[in-house]
């Protein structure tokens, strides 16, 4: 969860992984060498494998070499390498040679966030030392789908520990297991979170694409801060089974990519009904398995786009950049209407109340799926572990959110039910849907986030503003796309709308992306010269 202003020791599990994790607390020291696959797309990689220029194994070797040579001295985004990655890639090459292709992800190397279960040689820990010794007994459903689609899992990415719901004054991108993830555009700047490693790794070209998770802002905010396309899907479009939770009423995983096309490819590959996650039942008849059909460079023509002006105003430079983006939308044929999104400020306390209740209940339910090998069985056990390991886990910030959650009752509590009902009413029928209906809008736009801030261990995050909360609380889709740079630091623009409108949002984001092509690769600067 993206932190708001209101609120290594490792096992030597393989020789390769053991050597790798020993470096995870290294300080930034050097820029990476030029990279053959910099800014390459899924379609580029498929063409290279098709014409024989590369094999999946060769591509995987290049990414692994890039990670090993540069990540720990720059972004510190990868928490663990998959020791089976090369074997997986080689098997996929054999399938290709025999004429078997699984789809657009066949042989594509990617990274996933370290709160997504994999039943292999990798740990799933949410960045916490409390789970550092443990392996999940079963793949998350989206991992099962990734394997079936032919993706190569390179490894797992660092994150804000426990998806940034441990403390109100946390530093995004820091975990007890992984240390601090740094922003590749300026290494003293924050990546935001909680999908910090997925954002930094994808921006730094350590993988082709990645997956993050979001409760409120944790995909779109690090995507904005790392000049990426991020998609937070409608709740239930992707299964959450096998993902370490915060809150079932808002949690979802989603794609993080350098282009809208790559994000669309990944989004469609992982949709579908899952018996392990009842929320996916609501996607029946609504999900799409190929979102690339919405990629239209003229996709903003004859549309009605609402500008959520009450989500501007937290930074003049950001406002100017997003207003420039809106001018582009007008030139592309959109009718733009200034409006306000109702109920801002009226449900945020209720949201936090819901998250506290659900965090306690959902964490216990998740930990039960990890079996007898996990000594941690409840939120109370996590809190006690952190207290016993203060010098490693509580060195920079505490666990006040966890303590507040542990003090809550169960999900039958009237206070919980009332808060949940309030959140849904004020963000759905009386919120986003009301704003869309008032002016017959196709979508809303706003600044995704502020400028990436200087990392500050002592005071925590300096989050200025953004628009993640309405689509997060409502469970509606949200797409961010690069909008440009301020002193070389990335800023994103958001498109969001009603439930199951991913296709429309991808269409609008793609048209904007193709007209502007703002994204550029990071330079791994030690710091930004604000005089330029």
C-alpha positions in Angstrom: 0.0 0.0 0.0 1.3 3.4 -0.9 2.1 5.2 2.4 0.3 8.5 3.0 1.2 11.3 5.3 -1.7 10.5 7.6 -0.8 7.4 8.4 20.4 -10.2 6.5 20.1 -12.4 7.7 19.1 -15.0 5.1 19.2 -18.7 4.6 21.9 -20.0 2.2 19.3 -21.9 0.2 21.5 -22.2 -3.0 25.0 -21.1 -3.7 23.7 -18.7 -6.3 20.9 -17.3 -4.3 23.1 -17.1 -1.2 25.7 -15.1 -2.9 23.0 -12.9 -4.4 21.2 -12.0 -1.2 24.4 -11.2 0.6 24.6 -8.1 -1.5 21.1 -6.8 -0.9 22.1 -4.0 1.5 25.0 -2.7 -0.6 25.1 1.1 -1.2 24.8 2.5 -4.7 28.2 2.8 -6.3 28.1 2.6 -10.1 26.0 2.9 -13.2 25.3 -0.3 -15.1 27.0 -1.0 -18.3 25.1 -0.5 -21.6 22.5 -3.3 -22.1 21.6 -5.1 -25.3 18.0 -5.4 -24.4 17.3 -1.9 -23.1 13.7 -0.9 -23.5 12.9 -4.0 -25.5 9.2 -5.0 -25.7 7.5 -8.3 -25.7 6.9 -8.1 -29.4 10.6 -7.3 -30.0 11.6 -10.4 -28.0 9.1 -12.6 -29.8 10.4 -11.4 -33.1 14.0 -12.1 -32.1 13.1 -15.6 -30.9 11.1 -16.3 -34.1 13.9 -15.2 -36.4 16.5 -17.1 -34.5 18.5 -14.0 -33.2 17.9 -15.1 -29.6 16.6 -18.1 -27.7 14.6 -17.7 -24.5 17.6 -19.1 -22.6 19.9 -16.5 -24.2 17.5 -13.7 -23.3 17.2 -15.0 -19.8 21.0 -15.2 -19.4 21.2 -11.5 -20.5 18.7 -10.4 -17.9 20.3 -12.5 -15.2 23.7 -11.1 -16.0 22.2 -7.6 -15.9 20.7 -8.2 -12.5 23.9 -9.8 -11.1 26.2 -7.1 -12.4 24.3 -4.0 -11.6 21.2 -4.3 -9.4 22.7 -4.4 -6.0 24.9 -1.4 -6.7 22.1 0.6 -8.1 18.4 0.0 -7.6 18.5 -3.0 -5.2 15.2 -4.1 -6.7 15.5 -7.9 -6.9 15.2 -9.7 -3.6 15.9 -13.2 -5.0 16.9 -14.9 -8.2 15.1 -18.0 -9.4 17.7 -20.8 -9.7 15.5 -22.6 -12.1 15.1 -19.7 -14.6 17.6 -21.0 -17.2 16.1 -24.5 -17.1 12.6 -23.1 -17.6 13.8 -21.0 -20.5 15.6 -24.0 -22.1 12.4 -26.1 -21.8 10.5 -23.4 -23.6 13.1 -23.3 -26.3 12.6 -27.0 -26.9 8.8 -26.5 -27.1 9.3 -23.7 -29.7 11.6 -25.9 -31.7 8.9 -28.6 -31.8 6.3 -26.1 -33.0 4.6 -25.6 -29.7 4.0 -22.0 -28.7 2.0 -21.1 -25.6 1.2 -17.5 -26.6 2.7 -14.0 -26.5 4.4 -14.7 -23.1 6.3 -17.8 -24.3 9.9 -17.4 -23.3 9.4 -13.9 -21.9 11.5 -13.2 -18.7 9.7 -11.4 -15.9 9.8 -10.6 -12.2 7.1 -10.8 -9.6 6.6 -9.2 -6.2 7.8 -11.1 -3.1 4.3 -11.4 -1.7 3.1 -13.7 -4.5 3.4 -17.4 -3.7 5.7 -19.7 -5.8 6.0 -23.4 -5.0 9.6 -23.7 -6.2 13.0 -22.9 -4.7 12.1 -19.3 -4.0 10.8 -17.8 -0.8 7.6 -15.8 -0.5 8.1 -13.4 2.4 6.5 -10.0 1.9 10.0 -8.7 2.7 9.8 -9.9 6.3 12.4 -12.0 8.1 9.5 -13.7 9.8 8.9 -15.7 6.6 12.5 -15.8 5.3 12.9 -19.5 5.9 9.7 -20.7 4.2 8.5 -21.8 0.8 4.8 -21.7 -0.2 3.3 -25.1 -0.8 1.4 -24.0 -3.9 1.8 -21.4 -6.6 -0.5 -18.4 -6.5 -3.2 -18.8 -9.2 -1.6 -16.0 -11.3 1.7 -17.8 -11.1 0.1 -21.0 -12.3 -1.3 -19.0 -15.2 2.1 -17.4 -15.9 3.8 -20.8 -16.1 1.1 -22.1 -18.4 1.5 -19.1 -20.6 5.2 -19.8 -20.9 6.7 -16.9 -18.9 10.1 -17.3 -17.4 10.2 -16.3 -13.7 13.5 -14.6 -13.2 13.0 -14.0 -9.6 11.2 -11.9 -7.1 11.3 -8.2 -6.3 11.7 -6.3 -3.1 8.8 -4.3 -1.7 7.7 -2.2 1.1 7.6 -4.8 3.9 4.1 -6.4 4.4 3.0 -4.3 1.4 3.5 -1.1 3.5 0.9 -1.7 6.1 3.2 -2.1 9.1 3.6 1.5 10.1 2.2 4.9 9.5 5.6 6.5 9.1 7.3 4.0 6.9 9.9 4.4 4.2 8.5 2.9 1.0 10.7 0.4 -0.7 12.4 -0.8 2.5 12.0 -4.3 3.9 13.8 -6.2 6.6 14.8 -8.9 4.2 15.7 -6.8 1.2 16.8 -3.5 2.4 16.0 -0.3 0.4 15.0 -0.2 -3.2 16.2 2.9 -5.0 14.8 4.9 -7.9 16.8 4.4 -11.1 16.2 8.0 -12.2 17.9 9.3 -9.1 19.2 6.8 -6.6 18.6 9.1 -3.6 14.9 9.4 -4.6 12.1 7.0 -3.5 10.5 4.4 -5.7 7.2 4.8 -3.8 5.5 1.5 -2.9 4.6 -1.0 -2.1 5.5 -2.6 -5.4 8.8 -0.7 -5.2 11.0 -3.5 -6.6 8.7 -4.3 -9.5 8.7 -0.6 -10.5 12.4 0.0 -10.2 13.4 -3.4 -11.8 11.1 -2.8 -14.8 12.3 0.8 -15.3 15.9 -0.4 -15.0 15.4 -3.0 -17.7 16.1 -5.9 -15.3 13.2 -7.8 -16.9 10.8 -7.5 -19.8 7.7 -7.0 -17.5 6.7 -7.4 -13.9 3.8 -7.9 -11.6 2.9 -5.7 -8.6 0.1 -5.7 -6.1 -2.1 -2.9 -4.9 -4.4 -2.1 -2.0 -4.3 1.7 -2.5 -1.7 3.1 -4.9 0.9 0.3 -4.7 0.9 -0.4 -8.5 0.1 3.0 -9.9 2.3 5.1 -7.6 5.6 3.2 -8.2 4.7 3.0 -11.8 4.3 6.8 -11.9 7.6 7.3 -10.0 9.5 5.0 -12.3 8.0 6.2 -15.7 6.0 3.0 -16.3 2.6 1.9 -17.4 0.7 0.3 -14.5 -2.7 -1.3 -14.5 -4.7 -1.8 -11.3 -7.5 -4.0 -12.5 -11.1 -4.2 -11.4 -11.3 -6.2 -8.2 -11.9 -9.8 -9.3 -10.4 -9.6 -12.8 -7.2 -11.4 -11.5 -7.3 -14.0 -8.8 -5.7 -13.1 -5.5 -5.3 -16.7 -4.3 -1.8 -17.2 -3.0 -1.0 -13.6 -2.5 -0.1 -12.2 0.9 -2.9 -9.9 1.7 -3.8 -6.6 3.3 -7.5 -6.4 2.6 -9.8 -8.5 0.4 -12.1 -5.6 -0.4 -9.3 -3.7 -2.2 -6.3 -6.1 -2.9 -5.4 -7.0 -6.5 -2.3 -7.8 -8.5 -1.6 -6.1 -11.8 0.9 -5.5 -14.6 3.8 -3.1 -14.5 5.5 -2.5 -17.9 7.4 0.0 -20.0 4.6 0.2 -22.7 0.8 0.0 -22.7 1.1 -2.9 -25.2 3.1 -5.0 -22.9 0.8 -4.2 -19.9 -2.2 -5.2 -22.1 -0.6 -8.5 -23.1 0.1 -9.4 -19.5 -3.3 -8.3 -18.3 -5.2 -10.6 -20.6 -3.0 -13.6 -20.0 -4.0 -13.8 -16.3 -7.8 -13.2 -16.3 -10.4 -15.8 -15.6 -12.6 -17.5 -13.0 -10.8 -19.1 -10.1 -12.5 -21.3 -7.5 -9.8 -20.2 -5.0 -11.0 -16.6 -5.1 -14.7 -16.0 -5.0 -14.2 -12.4 -6.2 -13.4 -13.7 -9.7 -16.9 -14.9 -10.1 -18.0 -11.3 -10.7 -15.7 -11.2 -13.8 -17.7 -13.9 -15.6 -18.8 -12.6 -19.0 -16.7 -9.5 -18.4 -13.1 -10.5 -18.6 -11.1 -10.4 -21.8 -8.2 -12.7 -22.6 -6.7 -10.3 -25.2 -6.7 -6.6 -24.3 -4.4 -5.8 -27.3 -7.5 -5.4 -29.4 -8.1 -2.1 -27.6 -4.7 -0.6 -28.8 -5.9 2.1 -31.1 -3.7 5.2 -31.7 -6.9 7.1 -32.5 -8.5 5.9 -29.3 -9.2 9.3 -27.8 -11.1 10.6 -30.8 -14.8 11.3 -30.0 -14.4 10.6 -26.3 -15.5 12.5 -23.3 -12.9 12.8 -20.6 -13.5 14.3 -17.2 -10.7 16.1 -15.4 -10.9 15.5 -11.6 -9.8 18.9 -10.6 -10.1 18.3 -6.9 -7.2 15.9 -7.2 -4.9 18.6 -8.5 -3.3 21.4 -6.6 -0.7 19.6 -4.5 2.2 20.7 -6.7 2.3 23.4 -9.3 4.8 21.7 -11.6 2.8 18.5 -11.6 -0.3 20.5 -12.4 1.4 22.0 -15.4 2.6 18.7 -16.7 -0.8 17.1 -16.4 -2.5 20.1 -18.0 -0.1 19.7 -20.9 -1.2 16.1 -21.1 -4.8 17.2 -21.2 -4.0 19.5 -24.1 -2.6 16.5 -25.9 -5.9 14.6 -25.3 -7.8 17.5 -26.7 -5.7 17.5 -29.9 -6.4 13.8 -30.2 -10.1 14.5 -30.4 -11.3 14.2 -26.8 -13.9 16.5 -25.4 -12.5 17.4 -22.0 -14.8 18.5 -19.2 -13.5 19.9 -15.9 -15.3 18.3 -13.0 -14.8 17.2 -9.4 -14.9 13.7 -8.1 -17.5 13.6 -5.2 -16.8 12.8 -1.6 -13.1 13.4 -1.5 -12.1 13.4 2.2 -15.4 11.8 3.4 -14.4 8.1 3.4 -10.6 7.9 3.9 -11.0 7.3 7.7 -13.5 4.6 6.9 -11.1 3.0 4.4 -8.4 2.8 7.0 -10.9 1.2 9.4 -11.8 -1.4 6.8 -8.2 -2.2 6.1 -7.4 -2.7 9.8 -10.2 -5.2 10.3 -9.4 -7.1 7.1 -5.7 -7.1 7.6 -6.0 -9.0 10.8 -8.6 -11.5 9.4 -7.1 -12.0 6.0 -3.5 -12.4 7.3 -4.6 -15.3 9.6 -6.5 -16.9 6.7 -3.5 -16.6 4.4 -1.0 -17.9 6.9 -3.1 -21.0 7.4 -2.5 -21.8 3.7 1.3 -21.9 4.3 1.1 -25.1 6.3 3.0 -26.4 9.3 6.4 -25.2 8.1 5.5 -21.6 8.9 5.8 -20.8 12.6 3.9 -17.5 12.2 0.2 -18.1 12.4 -1.4 -14.7 13.0 -0.9 -11.0 13.0 -0.1 -11.3 16.7 2.8 -13.7 15.9 4.2 -11.2 13.4 4.1 -8.4 15.9 5.9 -10.5 18.5 8.5 -11.6 15.9 9.2 -8.0 15.1 9.6 -7.1 18.8 12.0 -10.0 19.3 14.0 -8.8 16.2 13.9 -5.1 16.7 17.5 -4.5 15.6 16.7 -6.0 12.1 13.0 -5.3 11.7 12.2 -2.1 13.6 15.4 -0.2 13.0 13.8 2.6 11.0 10.1 2.6 11.8 7.7 0.7 14.0 4.5 -1.3 13.6 1.7 0.9 14.8 -0.7 -0.1 12.0 -0.2 -3.7 12.9 -0.9 -3.0 16.5 -4.1 -1.1 15.6 -5.2 -4.0 13.4 -4.6 -6.6 16.1 -6.8 -4.6 18.5 -9.8 -4.9 16.1 -12.5 -7.5 16.4 -13.7 -9.9 13.7 -15.5 -9.2 10.4 -18.9 -9.5 12.0 -18.3 -6.3 13.9 -20.9 -3.6 13.1 -18.2 -1.0 13.0 -16.5 -2.9 10.2 -19.6 -3.5 8.2 -20.7 0.1 8.5 -17.3 1.4 7.3 -17.2 -1.0 4.4 -20.7 0.0 3.3 -19.8 3.7 3.5 -16.7 3.2 1.4 -18.5 1.4 -1.3 -21.4 3.8 -1.5 -19.3 7.0 -1.5 -16.8 5.8 -4.1 -19.0 3.8 -6.4 -22.7 5.0 -7.0 -22.1 8.3 -5.3 -18.5 8.7 -6.4 -16.9 7.6 -9.7 -20.2 6.4 -11.3 -21.9 9.6 -10.3 -19.1 11.7 -11.8 -19.2 9.7 -15.1 -23.0 10.0 -15.3 -23.2 13.7 -14.6 -21.3 14.6 -17.8 -21.7 11.4 -19.8 -18.0 10.7 -19.4 -16.0 7.8 -20.7 -13.2 8.1 -18.1 -11.7 10.4 -15.5 -8.1 11.8 -15.6 -5.9 13.2 -12.8 -2.2 13.3 -11.7 -1.3 9.8 -10.6 1.2 11.0 -8.0 3.6 13.6 -7.1 7.3 14.0 -7.9 9.5 11.1 -6.5 10.7 12.4 -3.1 14.1 12.1 -1.4 14.2 8.9 0.7 14.1 9.8 4.4 14.6 7.0 6.9 14.0 9.3 9.9 10.7 10.9 8.9 9.3 8.4 6.5 7.7 9.1 3.1 6.9 12.6 1.8 3.9 11.7 -0.2 2.3 14.9 -1.6 -0.8 13.8 -3.4 -2.4 11.6 -6.0 -5.6 10.0 -7.2 -5.2 6.3 -6.3 -7.8 6.2 -3.5 -11.1 6.5 -5.3 -10.5 3.6 -7.8 -8.8 1.6 -5.0 -11.6 1.8 -2.5 -14.3 1.3 -5.2 -12.4 -1.7 -6.7 -12.6 0.0 -10.1 -9.8 -0.1 -12.7 -7.0 2.4 -12.9 -4.3 2.9 -15.6 -1.3 5.2 -15.3 1.0 6.1 -18.2 4.1 8.3 -18.3 3.2 12.0 -18.6 6.8 13.5 -18.6 9.5 14.5 -16.3 10.2 17.3 -13.8 14.0 17.9 -13.4 14.4 14.4 -14.9 12.0 12.8 -12.3 9.0 10.9 -13.7 5.4 11.8 -13.3 2.4 9.8 -14.5 -1.2 10.7 -15.7 -4.1 8.4 -14.6 -7.1 7.2 -16.5 -9.8 5.6 -14.3 -13.4 4.7 -14.7 -16.2 2.3 -13.7 -15.9 -1.4 -13.1 -14.7 -3.6 -16.0 -13.7 -0.7 -18.2 -10.1 -1.8 -18.6 -10.5 -2.0 -22.4 -11.5 1.7 -22.6 -8.8 2.8 -20.3 -6.1 0.9 -22.2 -7.5 2.4 -25.4 -7.1 6.0 -24.0 -3.7 5.3 -22.4 -2.4 3.8 -25.6 -3.5 6.8 -27.7 -1.9 9.2 -25.3 1.3 7.1 -25.2 1.6 6.9 -28.9 1.1 10.6 -29.3 3.7 11.6 -26.7 6.1 8.7 -26.2 7.4 10.3 -23.0 9.1 7.3 -21.5 12.9 7.3 -21.6 15.3 4.9 -19.9 16.8 6.0 -16.5 20.3 7.2 -16.1 20.9 6.0 -12.6 22.0 9.4 -11.4 23.3 9.6 -7.8 21.1 12.7 -7.4 19.2 15.2 -9.6 20.7 18.6 -10.4 17.7 20.8 -9.6 19.4 23.7 -11.4 18.7 22.1 -14.8 
